[in-house]
Amino acid sequence: MARIIDCTMIVSNKTWRGPWKVDISTRSGNRIDFENIMLKELNSTLHFSAHCATHIDSPRHRICDGPTMDELPIERCFGDAAVVDLVDKGELEPITAGDLEQRGKHVREGDIVLLRTAWTERNAGGDCENMEGLPLTLDYWKGPYPTRSMAEWMVHKKVKAVGFDGPNDVVNLKGMEYECTHLGSYRKKIDDQVVHIIHLANGILQIEYLCNLTRIKKDRVTFFAVPLKIKAEASPIRAFAIEE
């Protein structure tokens, strides 16, 4: 029997990270008794960054004239996925091509690669299923991080997307605020964006801020990260894995 694992963070007004700017406002009508059913009309307005919580980046996020979300074939956003286990990686430890060469032998051309570090679960005390406001603290950005060599390995393997459950680019060790304080952001240097640049320049989509990858038991699953059909460089998604 197939298992479905929801790998998506909740987006709510409890999301604190400044650059994500979440504002979900709801207008409600009066309560009405209709044939013994209590009714009340709700209409919500959503305002938040396309890069808020669990989302997918198209090449336009970094590459001039790259395709936007509405221009990507839908099949680029779901399919066979290889789960690479990296849960032993510690704080501020790099994820390298050597790690992938050793642990990613089951990765195939055209795969979505899911990098399982368990960092979201560690940041949430192990419970991500119904927890709002993830990530909970700045310590999330002290997790294991991808490197240039890892990104180049993905290009060599010709994968179509890479998913992260922790930091998704090089961490700036000189400023641990890493654009995630309540006070605002600093402008990243190009060197801080090298993984994004290599992936997106080679047509590899970035699936960011996943959770619950530790609930996936098999090393190969079917994975969905389907975006809204919007003319933008990124989109929120409902990400989930199906284990057969």
Secondary structure in CASP SS format (residue, H / E / C, confidence):
PFRMAT SS
TARGET T0000
AUTHOR 0000-0000-0000
METHOD secondary structure of the structure
MODEL  1
M C 1.00
A C 1.00
R E 1.00
I E 1.00
I E 1.00
D E 1.00
C C 1.00
T E 1.00
M C 1.00
I C 1.00
V C 1.00
S C 1.00
N C 1.00
K C 1.00
T C 1.00
W C 1.00
R C 1.00
G H 1.00
P H 1.00
W H 1.00
K C 1.00
V C 1.00
D E 1.00
I E 1.00
S E 1.00
T E 1.00
R E 1.00
S E 1.00
G C 1.00
N C 1.00
R C 1.00
I E 1.00
D E 1.00
F E 1.00
E C 1.00
N C 1.00
I E 1.00
M E 1.00
L E 1.00
K C 1.00
E C 1.00
L E 1.00
N E 1.00
S E 1.00
T E 1.00
L E 1.00
H E 1.00
F C 1.00
S C 1.00
A C 1.00
H C 1.00
C C 1.00
A C 1.00
T C 1.00
H E 1.00
I E 1.00
D E 1.00
S C 1.00
P H 1.00
R H 1.00
H H 1.00
R C 1.00
I C 1.00
C C 1.00
D C 1.00
G C 1.00
P C 1.00
T C 1.00
M H 1.00
D H 1.00
E H 1.00
L C 1.00
P C 1.00
I H 1.00
E H 1.00
R H 1.00
C H 1.00
F E 1.00
G E 1.00
D E 1.00
A E 1.00
A E 1.00
V E 1.00
V E 1.00
D E 1.00
L C 1.00
V C 1.00
D C 1.00
K C 1.00
G C 1.00
E C 1.00
L C 1.00
E C 1.00
P E 1.00
I E 1.00
T C 1.00
A H 1.00
G H 1.00
D H 1.00
L H 1.00
E H 1.00
Q H 1.00
R H 1.00
G C 1.00
K C 1.00
H C 1.00
V C 1.00
R C 1.00
E C 1.00
G C 1.00
D C 1.00
I E 1.00
V E 1.00
L E 1.00
L E 1.00
R E 1.00
T C 1.00
A C 1.00
W H 1.00
T H 1.00
E H 1.00
R H 1.00
N H 1.00
A C 1.00
G C 1.00
G C 1.00
D C 1.00
C C 1.00
E C 1.00
N C 1.00
M C 1.00
E C 1.00
G C 1.00
L C 1.00
P C 1.00
L C 1.00
T C 1.00
L H 1.00
D H 1.00
Y H 1.00
W H 1.00
K H 1.00
G C 1.00
P C 1.00
Y E 1.00
P E 1.00
T C 1.00
R H 1.00
S H 1.00
M H 1.00
A H 1.00
E H 1.00
W H 1.00
M H 1.00
V H 1.00
H H 1.00
K H 1.00
K C 1.00
V C 1.00
K C 1.00
A E 1.00
V E 1.00
G E 1.00
F E 1.00
D C 1.00
G C 1.00
P C 1.00
N C 1.00
D C 1.00
V C 1.00
V C 1.00
N C 1.00
L C 1.00
K C 1.00
G C 1.00
M C 1.00
E C 1.00
Y C 1.00
E C 1.00
C C 1.00
T E 1.00
H C 1.00
L C 1.00
G E 1.00
S C 1.00
Y C 1.00
R C 1.00
K C 1.00
K C 1.00
I H 1.00
D H 1.00
D H 1.00
Q H 1.00
V H 1.00
V H 1.00
H H 1.00
I H 1.00
I H 1.00
H H 1.00
L H 1.00
A H 1.00
N C 1.00
G C 1.00
I C 1.00
L E 1.00
Q E 1.00
I E 1.00
E E 1.00
Y C 1.00
L E 1.00
C C 1.00
N C 1.00
L H 1.00
T H 1.00
R H 1.00
I C 1.00
K C 1.00
K C 1.00
D C 1.00
R E 1.00
V E 1.00
T E 1.00
F E 1.00
F E 1.00
A E 1.00
V E 1.00
P E 1.00
L C 1.00
K C 1.00
I C 1.00
K C 1.00
A C 1.00
E C 1.00
A E 1.00
S E 1.00
P E 1.00
I E 1.00
R E 1.00
A E 1.00
F E 1.00
A E 1.00
I E 1.00
E E 1.00
E C 1.00
END
